[in-house]
Amino acid sequence: MDKELIAMLICPVSHSELTFDRERNELKSSVSGLAYPIRDGIPVMLESEARVMSTEEKLGKAAPAP
């Protein structure tokens, strides 16, 4: 994902900055707790398409092992 593009995009819900999660191919907002998918190289910035992040993800911590 292009760093310049990421720098221009903001979360449509919280208007906060986003971080790129390369492993999940998502743009994440720790403020809103939403992760927006990237499909075919295009960020899908719709709240209805976003995944709700876990508390651990919001805090930047690894999820505990099951």
PDB file of N, H, CA, C and O in Angstrom:
ATOM      1  N   MET A   1       0.858  -1.176   0.000  1.00  0.00           N
ATOM      2  CA  MET A   1       0.000   0.000   0.000  1.00  0.00           C
ATOM      3  C   MET A   1       0.899   1.232   0.000  1.00  0.00           C
ATOM      4  O   MET A   1       1.891   1.282   0.727  1.00  0.00           O
ATOM      5  N   ASP A   2       0.561   2.194  -0.790  1.00  0.00           N
ATOM      6  H   ASP A   2      -0.245   2.154  -1.381  1.00  0.00           H
ATOM      7  CA  ASP A   2       1.341   3.416  -0.940  1.00  0.00           C
ATOM      8  C   ASP A   2       1.262   4.267   0.332  1.00  0.00           C
ATOM      9  O   ASP A   2       0.170   4.629   0.772  1.00  0.00           O
ATOM     10  N   LYS A   3       2.405   4.582   0.914  1.00  0.00           N
ATOM     11  H   LYS A   3       3.291   4.289   0.557  1.00  0.00           H
ATOM     12  CA  LYS A   3       2.455   5.365   2.158  1.00  0.00           C
ATOM     13  C   LYS A   3       1.836   6.752   1.992  1.00  0.00           C
ATOM     14  O   LYS A   3       1.214   7.266   2.922  1.00  0.00           O
ATOM     15  N   GLU A   4       1.999   7.353   0.832  1.00  0.00           N
ATOM     16  H   GLU A   4       2.504   6.935   0.076  1.00  0.00           H
ATOM     17  CA  GLU A   4       1.418   8.679   0.586  1.00  0.00           C
ATOM     18  C   GLU A   4      -0.109   8.612   0.581  1.00  0.00           C
ATOM     19  O   GLU A   4      -0.778   9.510   1.092  1.00  0.00           O
ATOM     20  N   LEU A   5      -0.650   7.549   0.004  1.00  0.00           N
ATOM     21  H   LEU A   5      -0.107   6.820  -0.411  1.00  0.00           H
ATOM     22  CA  LEU A   5      -2.103   7.381  -0.008  1.00  0.00           C
ATOM     23  C   LEU A   5      -2.620   7.178   1.414  1.00  0.00           C
ATOM     24  O   LEU A   5      -3.622   7.780   1.800  1.00  0.00           O
ATOM     25  N   ILE A   6      -1.951   6.344   2.184  1.00  0.00           N
ATOM     26  H   ILE A   6      -1.137   5.855   1.870  1.00  0.00           H
ATOM     27  CA  ILE A   6      -2.353   6.105   3.575  1.00  0.00           C
ATOM     28  C   ILE A   6      -2.348   7.412   4.357  1.00  0.00           C
ATOM     29  O   ILE A   6      -3.247   7.657   5.161  1.00  0.00           O
ATOM     30  N   ALA A   7      -1.351   8.247   4.127  1.00  0.00           N
ATOM     31  H   ALA A   7      -0.620   8.048   3.473  1.00  0.00           H
ATOM     32  CA  ALA A   7      -1.241   9.522   4.846  1.00  0.00           C
ATOM     33  C   ALA A   7      -2.411  10.457   4.520  1.00  0.00           C
ATOM     34  O   ALA A   7      -2.777  11.295   5.344  1.00  0.00           O
ATOM     35  N   MET A   8      -2.995  10.322   3.335  1.00  0.00           N
ATOM     36  H   MET A   8      -2.698   9.641   2.666  1.00  0.00           H
ATOM     37  CA  MET A   8      -4.111  11.187   2.941  1.00  0.00           C
ATOM     38  C   MET A   8      -5.459  10.685   3.454  1.00  0.00           C
ATOM     39  O   MET A   8      -6.391  11.470   3.622  1.00  0.00           O
ATOM     40  N   LEU A   9      -5.563   9.393   3.700  1.00  0.00           N
ATOM     41  H   LEU A   9      -4.806   8.755   3.564  1.00  0.00           H
ATOM     42  CA  LEU A   9      -6.840   8.814   4.115  1.00  0.00           C
ATOM     43  C   LEU A   9      -7.060   8.959   5.611  1.00  0.00           C
ATOM     44  O   LEU A   9      -6.114   8.921   6.398  1.00  0.00           O
ATOM     45  N   ILE A  10      -8.320   9.126   5.992  1.00  0.00           N
ATOM     46  H   ILE A  10      -9.088   9.157   5.352  1.00  0.00           H
ATOM     47  CA  ILE A  10      -8.692   9.153   7.406  1.00  0.00           C
ATOM     48  C   ILE A  10      -9.898   8.237   7.604  1.00  0.00           C
ATOM     49  O   ILE A  10     -10.599   7.895   6.652  1.00  0.00           O
ATOM     50  N   CYS A  11     -10.117   7.858   8.827  1.00  0.00           N
ATOM     51  H   CYS A  11      -9.547   8.136   9.600  1.00  0.00           H
ATOM     52  CA  CYS A  11     -11.268   7.032   9.168  1.00  0.00           C
ATOM     53  C   CYS A  11     -12.539   7.857   8.936  1.00  0.00           C
ATOM     54  O   CYS A  11     -12.647   8.965   9.461  1.00  0.00           O
ATOM     55  N   PRO A  12     -13.494   7.346   8.167  1.00  0.00           N
ATOM     56  CA  PRO A  12     -14.718   8.103   7.919  1.00  0.00           C
ATOM     57  C   PRO A  12     -15.625   8.229   9.151  1.00  0.00           C
ATOM     58  O   PRO A  12     -16.537   9.056   9.165  1.00  0.00           O
ATOM     59  N   VAL A  13     -15.381   7.427  10.167  1.00  0.00           N
ATOM     60  H   VAL A  13     -14.640   6.755  10.156  1.00  0.00           H
ATOM     61  CA  VAL A  13     -16.200   7.468  11.384  1.00  0.00           C
ATOM     62  C   VAL A  13     -15.616   8.441  12.403  1.00  0.00           C
ATOM     63  O   VAL A  13     -16.314   9.327  12.896  1.00  0.00           O
ATOM     64  N   SER A  14     -14.318   8.268  12.717  1.00  0.00           N
ATOM     65  H   SER A  14     -13.752   7.548  12.316  1.00  0.00           H
ATOM     66  CA  SER A  14     -13.683   9.074  13.772  1.00  0.00           C
ATOM     67  C   SER A  14     -12.848  10.233  13.238  1.00  0.00           C
ATOM     68  O   SER A  14     -12.436  11.107  14.000  1.00  0.00           O
ATOM     69  N   HIS A  15     -12.600  10.240  11.942  1.00  0.00           N
ATOM     70  H   HIS A  15     -12.934   9.530  11.322  1.00  0.00           H
ATOM     71  CA  HIS A  15     -11.751  11.256  11.300  1.00  0.00           C
ATOM     72  C   HIS A  15     -10.318  11.215  11.838  1.00  0.00           C
ATOM     73  O   HIS A  15      -9.617  12.227  11.842  1.00  0.00           O
ATOM     74  N   SER A  16      -9.896  10.040  12.287  1.00  0.00           N
ATOM     75  H   SER A  16     -10.465   9.217  12.284  1.00  0.00           H
ATOM     76  CA  SER A  16      -8.538   9.860  12.803  1.00  0.00           C
ATOM     77  C   SER A  16      -7.657   9.208  11.737  1.00  0.00           C
ATOM     78  O   SER A  16      -8.149   8.715  10.721  1.00  0.00           O
ATOM     79  N   GLU A  17      -6.350   9.214  11.989  1.00  0.00           N
ATOM     80  H   GLU A  17      -5.951   9.614  12.814  1.00  0.00           H
ATOM     81  CA  GLU A  17      -5.424   8.614  11.033  1.00  0.00           C
ATOM     82  C   GLU A  17      -5.562   7.098  11.040  1.00  0.00           C
ATOM     83  O   GLU A  17      -6.081   6.504  11.984  1.00  0.00           O
ATOM     84  N   LEU A  18      -5.083   6.494   9.962  1.00  0.00           N
ATOM     85  H   LEU A  18      -4.661   6.977   9.195  1.00  0.00           H
ATOM     86  CA  LEU A  18      -5.158   5.052   9.789  1.00  0.00           C
ATOM     87  C   LEU A  18      -3.764   4.458   9.739  1.00  0.00           C
ATOM     88  O   LEU A  18      -2.808   5.123   9.339  1.00  0.00           O
ATOM     89  N   THR A  19      -3.654   3.211  10.144  1.00  0.00           N
ATOM     90  H   THR A  19      -4.430   2.671  10.469  1.00  0.00           H
ATOM     91  CA  THR A  19      -2.396   2.484  10.017  1.00  0.00           C
ATOM     92  C   THR A  19      -2.631   1.271   9.131  1.00  0.00           C
ATOM     93  O   THR A  19      -3.704   0.668   9.154  1.00  0.00           O
ATOM     94  N   PHE A  20      -1.618   0.923   8.353  1.00  0.00           N
ATOM     95  H   PHE A  20      -0.746   1.413   8.334  1.00  0.00           H
ATOM     96  CA  PHE A  20      -1.718  -0.196   7.422  1.00  0.00           C
ATOM     97  C   PHE A  20      -1.268  -1.469   8.101  1.00  0.00           C
ATOM     98  O   PHE A  20      -0.167  -1.534   8.648  1.00  0.00           O
ATOM     99  N   ASP A  21      -2.115  -2.481   8.068  1.00  0.00           N
ATOM    100  H   ASP A  21      -3.009  -2.428   7.624  1.00  0.00           H
ATOM    101  CA  ASP A  21      -1.782  -3.810   8.574  1.00  0.00           C
ATOM    102  C   ASP A  21      -1.505  -4.685   7.360  1.00  0.00           C
ATOM    103  O   ASP A  21      -2.429  -5.156   6.697  1.00  0.00           O
ATOM    104  N   ARG A  22      -0.250  -4.895   7.081  1.00  0.00           N
ATOM    105  H   ARG A  22       0.501  -4.513   7.620  1.00  0.00           H
ATOM    106  CA  ARG A  22       0.171  -5.651   5.897  1.00  0.00           C
ATOM    107  C   ARG A  22      -0.311  -7.101   5.971  1.00  0.00           C
ATOM    108  O   ARG A  22      -0.740  -7.667   4.966  1.00  0.00           O
ATOM    109  N   GLU A  23      -0.239  -7.698   7.157  1.00  0.00           N
ATOM    110  H   GLU A  23       0.109  -7.239   7.974  1.00  0.00           H
ATOM    111  CA  GLU A  23      -0.615  -9.101   7.330  1.00  0.00           C
ATOM    112  C   GLU A  23      -2.090  -9.350   6.987  1.00  0.00           C
ATOM    113  O   GLU A  23      -2.426 -10.354   6.359  1.00  0.00           O
ATOM    114  N   ARG A  24      -2.955  -8.435   7.402  1.00  0.00           N
ATOM    115  H   ARG A  24      -2.682  -7.620   7.912  1.00  0.00           H
ATOM    116  CA  ARG A  24      -4.399  -8.594   7.164  1.00  0.00           C
ATOM    117  C   ARG A  24      -4.883  -7.797   5.958  1.00  0.00           C
ATOM    118  O   ARG A  24      -6.043  -7.913   5.562  1.00  0.00           O
ATOM    119  N   ASN A  25      -4.003  -6.993   5.374  1.00  0.00           N
ATOM    120  H   ASN A  25      -3.061  -6.899   5.695  1.00  0.00           H
ATOM    121  CA  ASN A  25      -4.347  -6.145   4.232  1.00  0.00           C
ATOM    122  C   ASN A  25      -5.543  -5.249   4.560  1.00  0.00           C
ATOM    123  O   ASN A  25      -6.560  -5.243   3.867  1.00  0.00           O
ATOM    124  N   GLU A  26      -5.371  -4.490   5.653  1.00  0.00           N
ATOM    125  H   GLU A  26      -4.545  -4.495   6.216  1.00  0.00           H
ATOM    126  CA  GLU A  26      -6.424  -3.607   6.149  1.00  0.00           C
ATOM    127  C   GLU A  26      -5.833  -2.269   6.569  1.00  0.00           C
ATOM    128  O   GLU A  26      -4.638  -2.159   6.845  1.00  0.00           O
ATOM    129  N   LEU A  27      -6.688  -1.259   6.613  1.00  0.00           N
ATOM    130  H   LEU A  27      -7.659  -1.348   6.389  1.00  0.00           H
ATOM    131  CA  LEU A  27      -6.350   0.025   7.208  1.00  0.00           C
ATOM    132  C   LEU A  27      -7.109   0.107   8.521  1.00  0.00           C
ATOM    133  O   LEU A  27      -8.330  -0.053   8.552  1.00  0.00           O
ATOM    134  N   LYS A  28      -6.384   0.357   9.609  1.00  0.00           N
ATOM    135  H   LYS A  28      -5.393   0.487   9.584  1.00  0.00           H
ATOM    136  CA  LYS A  28      -6.981   0.312  10.941  1.00  0.00           C
ATOM    137  C   LYS A  28      -7.035   1.680  11.601  1.00  0.00           C
ATOM    138  O   LYS A  28      -6.122   2.496  11.473  1.00  0.00           O
ATOM    139  N   SER A  29      -8.142   1.904  12.316  1.00  0.00           N
ATOM    140  H   SER A  29      -8.883   1.241  12.420  1.00  0.00           H
ATOM    141  CA  SER A  29      -8.303   3.097  13.141  1.00  0.00           C
ATOM    142  C   SER A  29      -8.423   2.637  14.585  1.00  0.00           C
ATOM    143  O   SER A  29      -9.409   2.000  14.956  1.00  0.00           O
ATOM    144  N   SER A  30      -7.427   2.956  15.397  1.00  0.00           N
ATOM    145  H   SER A  30      -6.626   3.474  15.095  1.00  0.00           H
ATOM    146  CA  SER A  30      -7.489   2.566  16.808  1.00  0.00           C
ATOM    147  C   SER A  30      -8.500   3.420  17.563  1.00  0.00           C
ATOM    148  O   SER A  30      -8.970   3.017  18.627  1.00  0.00           O
ATOM    149  N   VAL A  31      -8.842   4.593  17.032  1.00  0.00           N
ATOM    150  H   VAL A  31      -8.460   4.920  16.168  1.00  0.00           H
ATOM    151  CA  VAL A  31      -9.815   5.477  17.686  1.00  0.00           C
ATOM    152  C   VAL A  31     -11.232   4.915  17.545  1.00  0.00           C
ATOM    153  O   VAL A  31     -11.963   4.822  18.531  1.00  0.00           O
ATOM    154  N   SER A  32     -11.618   4.543  16.333  1.00  0.00           N
ATOM    155  H   SER A  32     -11.024   4.618  15.532  1.00  0.00           H
ATOM    156  CA  SER A  32     -12.964   4.005  16.119  1.00  0.00           C
ATOM    157  C   SER A  32     -13.034   2.503  16.363  1.00  0.00           C
ATOM    158  O   SER A  32     -14.114   1.947  16.561  1.00  0.00           O
ATOM    159  N   GLY A  33     -11.865   1.848  16.347  1.00  0.00           N
ATOM    160  H   GLY A  33     -10.988   2.300  16.186  1.00  0.00           H
ATOM    161  CA  GLY A  33     -11.845   0.399  16.532  1.00  0.00           C
ATOM    162  C   GLY A  33     -12.306  -0.366  15.307  1.00  0.00           C
ATOM    163  O   GLY A  33     -12.789  -1.493  15.412  1.00  0.00           O
ATOM    164  N   LEU A  34     -12.152   0.258  14.133  1.00  0.00           N
ATOM    165  H   LEU A  34     -11.759   1.174  14.047  1.00  0.00           H
ATOM    166  CA  LEU A  34     -12.568  -0.370  12.889  1.00  0.00           C
ATOM    167  C   LEU A  34     -11.370  -0.635  11.986  1.00  0.00           C
ATOM    168  O   LEU A  34     -10.398   0.120  11.978  1.00  0.00           O
ATOM    169  N   ALA A  35     -11.460  -1.726  11.223  1.00  0.00           N
ATOM    170  H   ALA A  35     -12.249  -2.340  11.228  1.00  0.00           H
ATOM    171  CA  ALA A  35     -10.432  -2.079  10.248  1.00  0.00           C
ATOM    172  C   ALA A  35     -11.101  -2.171   8.879  1.00  0.00           C
ATOM    173  O   ALA A  35     -12.037  -2.946   8.685  1.00  0.00           O
ATOM    174  N   TYR A  36     -10.612  -1.377   7.941  1.00  0.00           N
ATOM    175  H   TYR A  36      -9.851  -0.748   8.099  1.00  0.00           H
ATOM    176  CA  TYR A  36     -11.196  -1.298   6.604  1.00  0.00           C
ATOM    177  C   TYR A  36     -10.409  -2.193   5.650  1.00  0.00           C
ATOM    178  O   TYR A  36      -9.183  -2.105   5.592  1.00  0.00           O
ATOM    179  N   PRO A  37     -11.099  -3.053   4.904  1.00  0.00           N
ATOM    180  CA  PRO A  37     -10.401  -3.966   4.001  1.00  0.00           C
ATOM    181  C   PRO A  37      -9.833  -3.243   2.778  1.00  0.00           C
ATOM    182  O   PRO A  37     -10.307  -2.179   2.379  1.00  0.00           O
ATOM    183  N   ILE A  38      -8.812  -3.852   2.205  1.00  0.00           N
ATOM    184  H   ILE A  38      -8.426  -4.716   2.529  1.00  0.00           H
ATOM    185  CA  ILE A  38      -8.255  -3.375   0.937  1.00  0.00           C
ATOM    186  C   ILE A  38      -8.501  -4.499  -0.059  1.00  0.00           C
ATOM    187  O   ILE A  38      -7.996  -5.609   0.110  1.00  0.00           O
ATOM    188  N   ARG A  39      -9.274  -4.208  -1.092  1.00  0.00           N
ATOM    189  H   ARG A  39      -9.684  -3.307  -1.229  1.00  0.00           H
ATOM    190  CA  ARG A  39      -9.627  -5.218  -2.090  1.00  0.00           C
ATOM    191  C   ARG A  39      -9.101  -4.791  -3.453  1.00  0.00           C
ATOM    192  O   ARG A  39      -9.390  -3.694  -3.932  1.00  0.00           O
ATOM    193  N   ASP A  40      -8.328  -5.672  -4.062  1.00  0.00           N
ATOM    194  H   ASP A  40      -8.093  -6.563  -3.672  1.00  0.00           H
ATOM    195  CA  ASP A  40      -7.732  -5.388  -5.371  1.00  0.00           C
ATOM    196  C   ASP A  40      -6.955  -4.079  -5.354  1.00  0.00           C
ATOM    197  O   ASP A  40      -6.957  -3.330  -6.331  1.00  0.00           O
ATOM    198  N   GLY A  41      -6.281  -3.808  -4.216  1.00  0.00           N
ATOM    199  H   GLY A  41      -6.279  -4.417  -3.423  1.00  0.00           H
ATOM    200  CA  GLY A  41      -5.463  -2.613  -4.083  1.00  0.00           C
ATOM    201  C   GLY A  41      -6.238  -1.343  -3.774  1.00  0.00           C
ATOM    202  O   GLY A  41      -5.655  -0.260  -3.729  1.00  0.00           O
ATOM    203  N   ILE A  42      -7.551  -1.462  -3.558  1.00  0.00           N
ATOM    204  H   ILE A  42      -8.025  -2.342  -3.594  1.00  0.00           H
ATOM    205  CA  ILE A  42      -8.393  -0.287  -3.307  1.00  0.00           C
ATOM    206  C   ILE A  42      -8.961  -0.348  -1.891  1.00  0.00           C
ATOM    207  O   ILE A  42      -9.650  -1.309  -1.547  1.00  0.00           O
ATOM    208  N   PRO A  43      -8.680   0.667  -1.060  1.00  0.00           N
ATOM    209  CA  PRO A  43      -9.254   0.694   0.290  1.00  0.00           C
ATOM    210  C   PRO A  43     -10.776   0.863   0.225  1.00  0.00           C
ATOM    211  O   PRO A  43     -11.282   1.744  -0.469  1.00  0.00           O
ATOM    212  N   VAL A  44     -11.489   0.020   0.947  1.00  0.00           N
ATOM    213  H   VAL A  44     -11.078  -0.696   1.511  1.00  0.00           H
ATOM    214  CA  VAL A  44     -12.951   0.100   1.015  1.00  0.00           C
ATOM    215  C   VAL A  44     -13.285   0.841   2.303  1.00  0.00           C
ATOM    216  O   VAL A  44     -13.304   0.253   3.384  1.00  0.00           O
ATOM    217  N   MET A  45     -13.546   2.133   2.176  1.00  0.00           N
ATOM    218  H   MET A  45     -13.531   2.611   1.297  1.00  0.00           H
ATOM    219  CA  MET A  45     -13.710   3.014   3.331  1.00  0.00           C
ATOM    220  C   MET A  45     -15.180   3.187   3.719  1.00  0.00           C
ATOM    221  O   MET A  45     -15.647   4.305   3.936  1.00  0.00           O
ATOM    222  N   LEU A  46     -15.888   2.086   3.800  1.00  0.00           N
ATOM    223  H   LEU A  46     -15.508   1.178   3.623  1.00  0.00           H
ATOM    224  CA  LEU A  46     -17.296   2.094   4.186  1.00  0.00           C
ATOM    225  C   LEU A  46     -17.442   1.457   5.559  1.00  0.00           C
ATOM    226  O   LEU A  46     -16.919   0.369   5.803  1.00  0.00           O
ATOM    227  N   GLU A  47     -18.144   2.126   6.443  1.00  0.00           N
ATOM    228  H   GLU A  47     -18.569   3.009   6.245  1.00  0.00           H
ATOM    229  CA  GLU A  47     -18.346   1.589   7.791  1.00  0.00           C
ATOM    230  C   GLU A  47     -19.018   0.220   7.736  1.00  0.00           C
ATOM    231  O   GLU A  47     -18.703  -0.659   8.537  1.00  0.00           O
ATOM    232  N   SER A  48     -19.931   0.039   6.804  1.00  0.00           N
ATOM    233  H   SER A  48     -20.187   0.754   6.153  1.00  0.00           H
ATOM    234  CA  SER A  48     -20.650  -1.228   6.680  1.00  0.00           C
ATOM    235  C   SER A  48     -19.750  -2.385   6.249  1.00  0.00           C
ATOM    236  O   SER A  48     -20.104  -3.546   6.452  1.00  0.00           O
ATOM    237  N   GLU A  49     -18.600  -2.087   5.660  1.00  0.00           N
ATOM    238  H   GLU A  49     -18.313  -1.144   5.494  1.00  0.00           H
ATOM    239  CA  GLU A  49     -17.656  -3.114   5.219  1.00  0.00           C
ATOM    240  C   GLU A  49     -16.514  -3.320   6.210  1.00  0.00           C
ATOM    241  O   GLU A  49     -15.718  -4.246   6.057  1.00  0.00           O
ATOM    242  N   ALA A  50     -16.432  -2.468   7.217  1.00  0.00           N
ATOM    243  H   ALA A  50     -17.078  -1.716   7.342  1.00  0.00           H
ATOM    244  CA  ALA A  50     -15.326  -2.522   8.180  1.00  0.00           C
ATOM    245  C   ALA A  50     -15.526  -3.648   9.188  1.00  0.00           C
ATOM    246  O   ALA A  50     -16.649  -4.047   9.498  1.00  0.00           O
ATOM    247  N   ARG A  51     -14.408  -4.139   9.681  1.00  0.00           N
ATOM    248  H   ARG A  51     -13.496  -3.815   9.429  1.00  0.00           H
ATOM    249  CA  ARG A  51     -14.397  -5.166  10.718  1.00  0.00           C
ATOM    250  C   ARG A  51     -14.155  -4.481  12.051  1.00  0.00           C
ATOM    251  O   ARG A  51     -13.317  -3.585  12.153  1.00  0.00           O
ATOM    252  N   VAL A  52     -14.899  -4.906  13.086  1.00  0.00           N
ATOM    253  H   VAL A  52     -15.580  -5.633  13.004  1.00  0.00           H
ATOM    254  CA  VAL A  52     -14.687  -4.361  14.426  1.00  0.00           C
ATOM    255  C   VAL A  52     -13.460  -5.050  15.023  1.00  0.00           C
ATOM    256  O   VAL A  52     -13.394  -6.277  15.082  1.00  0.00           O
ATOM    257  N   MET A  53     -12.498  -4.251  15.461  1.00  0.00           N
ATOM    258  H   MET A  53     -12.552  -3.254  15.413  1.00  0.00           H
ATOM    259  CA  MET A  53     -11.260  -4.790  16.020  1.00  0.00           C
ATOM    260  C   MET A  53     -11.465  -5.224  17.468  1.00  0.00           C
ATOM    261  O   MET A  53     -12.323  -4.697  18.175  1.00  0.00           O
ATOM    262  N   SER A  54     -10.661  -6.194  17.892  1.00  0.00           N
ATOM    263  H   SER A  54      -9.963  -6.622  17.317  1.00  0.00           H
ATOM    264  CA  SER A  54     -10.696  -6.635  19.288  1.00  0.00           C
ATOM    265  C   SER A  54     -10.064  -5.560  20.174  1.00  0.00           C
ATOM    266  O   SER A  54      -9.371  -4.668  19.686  1.00  0.00           O
ATOM    267  N   THR A  55     -10.309  -5.657  21.463  1.00  0.00           N
ATOM    268  H   THR A  55     -10.872  -6.382  21.859  1.00  0.00           H
ATOM    269  CA  THR A  55      -9.721  -4.710  22.417  1.00  0.00           C
ATOM    270  C   THR A  55      -8.204  -4.749  22.332  1.00  0.00           C
ATOM    271  O   THR A  55      -7.553  -3.705  22.382  1.00  0.00           O
ATOM    272  N   GLU A  56      -7.634  -5.944  22.204  1.00  0.00           N
ATOM    273  H   GLU A  56      -8.162  -6.792  22.163  1.00  0.00           H
ATOM    274  CA  GLU A  56      -6.178  -6.091  22.110  1.00  0.00           C
ATOM    275  C   GLU A  56      -5.634  -5.371  20.879  1.00  0.00           C
ATOM    276  O   GLU A  56      -4.596  -4.712  20.943  1.00  0.00           O
ATOM    277  N   GLU A  57      -6.344  -5.504  19.760  1.00  0.00           N
ATOM    278  H   GLU A  57      -7.187  -6.040  19.709  1.00  0.00           H
ATOM    279  CA  GLU A  57      -5.918  -4.824  18.535  1.00  0.00           C
ATOM    280  C   GLU A  57      -5.955  -3.313  18.702  1.00  0.00           C
ATOM    281  O   GLU A  57      -5.035  -2.614  18.279  1.00  0.00           O
ATOM    282  N   LYS A  58      -7.013  -2.813  19.317  1.00  0.00           N
ATOM    283  H   LYS A  58      -7.761  -3.381  19.661  1.00  0.00           H
ATOM    284  CA  LYS A  58      -7.147  -1.366  19.517  1.00  0.00           C
ATOM    285  C   LYS A  58      -5.993  -0.816  20.340  1.00  0.00           C
ATOM    286  O   LYS A  58      -5.526   0.299  20.109  1.00  0.00           O
ATOM    287  N   LEU A  59      -5.540  -1.610  21.303  1.00  0.00           N
ATOM    288  H   LEU A  59      -5.919  -2.516  21.490  1.00  0.00           H
ATOM    289  CA  LEU A  59      -4.453  -1.179  22.177  1.00  0.00           C
ATOM    290  C   LEU A  59      -3.077  -1.492  21.596  1.00  0.00           C
ATOM    291  O   LEU A  59      -2.052  -1.139  22.178  1.00  0.00           O
ATOM    292  N   GLY A  60      -3.065  -2.158  20.441  1.00  0.00           N
ATOM    293  H   GLY A  60      -3.898  -2.445  19.967  1.00  0.00           H
ATOM    294  CA  GLY A  60      -1.799  -2.483  19.798  1.00  0.00           C
ATOM    295  C   GLY A  60      -1.097  -3.672  20.410  1.00  0.00           C
ATOM    296  O   GLY A  60       0.113  -3.837  20.253  1.00  0.00           O
ATOM    297  N   LYS A  61      -1.859  -4.506  21.111  1.00  0.00           N
ATOM    298  H   LYS A  61      -2.841  -4.372  21.238  1.00  0.00           H
ATOM    299  CA  LYS A  61      -1.289  -5.695  21.740  1.00  0.00           C
ATOM    300  C   LYS A  61      -1.682  -6.920  20.940  1.00  0.00           C
ATOM    301  O   LYS A  61      -2.687  -6.925  20.230  1.00  0.00           O
ATOM    302  N   ALA A  62      -0.878  -7.948  21.067  1.00  0.00           N
ATOM    303  H   ALA A  62      -0.062  -7.944  21.644  1.00  0.00           H
ATOM    304  CA  ALA A  62      -1.200  -9.211  20.413  1.00  0.00           C
ATOM    305  C   ALA A  62      -2.349  -9.876  21.156  1.00  0.00           C
ATOM    306  O   ALA A  62      -2.445  -9.786  22.380  1.00  0.00           O
ATOM    307  N   ALA A  63      -3.208 -10.534  20.416  1.00  0.00           N
ATOM    308  H   ALA A  63      -3.130 -10.607  19.422  1.00  0.00           H
ATOM    309  CA  ALA A  63      -4.321 -11.250  21.038  1.00  0.00           C
ATOM    310  C   ALA A  63      -3.787 -12.457  21.792  1.00  0.00           C
ATOM    311  O   ALA A  63      -2.835 -13.092  21.336  1.00  0.00           O
ATOM    312  N   PRO A  64      -4.378 -12.789  22.937  1.00  0.00           N
ATOM    313  CA  PRO A  64      -3.910 -13.949  23.689  1.00  0.00           C
ATOM    314  C   PRO A  64      -4.169 -15.241  22.930  1.00  0.00           C
ATOM    315  O   PRO A  64      -5.129 -15.347  22.167  1.00  0.00           O
ATOM    316  N   ALA A  65      -3.313 -16.206  23.147  1.00  0.00           N
ATOM    317  H   ALA A  65      -2.533 -16.119  23.767  1.00  0.00           H
ATOM    318  CA  ALA A  65      -3.464 -17.505  22.495  1.00  0.00           C
ATOM    319  C   ALA A  65      -4.670 -18.230  23.076  1.00  0.00           C
ATOM    320  O   ALA A  65      -4.929 -18.141  24.277  1.00  0.00           O
ATOM    321  N   PRO A  66      -5.411 -18.950  22.232  1.00  0.00           N
ATOM    322  CA  PRO A  66      -6.604 -19.666  22.724  1.00  0.00           C
ATOM    323  C   PRO A  66      -6.262 -20.809  23.641  1.00  0.00           C
ATOM    324  O   PRO A  66      -7.157 -21.498  24.130  1.00  0.00           O
TER     325      PRO A  66
END
